[in-house]
Amino acid sequence: MPWKETDAMKEKRAFIDAMLKQNQPFRELCREYGISEKTGYKWRNRFLEQGYAGLAEESRAPREHPNSIDGDTAAELFRLRNAHPSWGAKKLQALYQRIHPGAISPSLSSINRILEKSGLLKKKRIHKATAPSECPRLNQMLEANAPNDVWCIDFKGWWRSDGEICEPFTVRDKHSRKVLCVRLMTSKTTDAVRSVMTELFRKYGLPRAIHSDNGAPFAATSGILGLTKLSAWWITLGILPERSLPGCPGQNGSLERMHGDIAREIEGRISGGIAANQVALDAWVEEYNSVRPNEALGMKTPDEVYRPSDRKYTGDFDILEYPAGYLPRKVLKSGEIVLGGVRVSIGFALRGLQVGLREQKQQGLYDVFLAEFLLGTLDMTSCCFTPLTAVKSD
């Protein structure tokens, strides 16, 4: 296979990528790429030692490193990683030791190194929380002065069509009145709602706040500050969860009126079950956003007012980091943190997340943050966490 000089590096990378997939014998792979087995092994060994950079001609990178992994061991680790793509170095090391009892096991740092060089190790995304001059408090109500200041979400009441239950999950921008989503759901779980919200974040960016009622999975009546796993996720993305006061649906009145429009114009009028009703709702949303004049917008359409958020969604964060002087503490499965050897309950919704403690002037008192948001006060003299009182809205 004659190669142009400019394509040589591309062909080498393609050869290595095919080798990592392990879909054919090595000898056959070398034959397919028109190289000798000797050359194939040379490229493989360079890649295992130095990553893709080692494939460059006359590479000055050293051929041997302290604690290096030989080619056969690295190939075995690649095979194990491909079989278990979510496993980290610790699990791969333990599995390698189980398969090869008595053999010298590669170190965790060496495993991480070759996985990172081969592109098989996902780098953890870090959210570096800032220290605001005025701490944003949960449950405060934000004014919707611009698009994406506040999104309103809810489940509209369900109806039946050909024996199937149609229950829309709706999301609407409060300022522009644009309907971002009317999705007929077969589940109201956290995972189901989170999947839809992730789609919307990718399409429209992140809002400053999300307004909901006090129902699941948006809020928990017994949880600290009403937080749930879903709303805690929003906080890690820098989104403020805000909720209507109990018995005050008028605080989300704009969304309720839109639900009334759906009830009058779609509900109970479409046969064909969920699929047919979703098609009808998609057409209804398109007309609502781009054709129907809105009195609250001076007879403009929502599409004429709305614009996507400048805060782009690039994925979830693996680690929350806090400013210097804060004490980071991971919330245990029990919903507790440990400080000075003492366990204090913070909330089950925060399990697995890392909070930041900022010591107050009075000894033994700490402000407790999740990302940039102030959750409450920790008093170590009484070993008690006191969440902030919800801010009432007019």
Secondary structure by P-SEA (a helix, b strand, c coil): ccccccaaaaaaaaaaaaaaaccccaaaaaaaacccaaaaaaaaaaaaccccccccccccccccccccccaaaaaaaaaaaaacccccaaaaaaaaaaaccccccccaaaaaaaaaaacccccbbbbbcccccccccccbbbbccccccbbbbbbcbbbbcccbbbbbbccccccccccccccccccccaaaaaaaaaaaaaacccccbbbbccccccccccccccccaaaaaaaaacbbbbbccccccccaaaaaaaaaaaaacccccccccaaaaaaaaaaaaaaacccbbbccccccccccccccccccccccccbbbbcccbbbbbbccccccccccbbbbcccccccbbbbbbbcccccbbbbbccccccccccccccccccccccccc
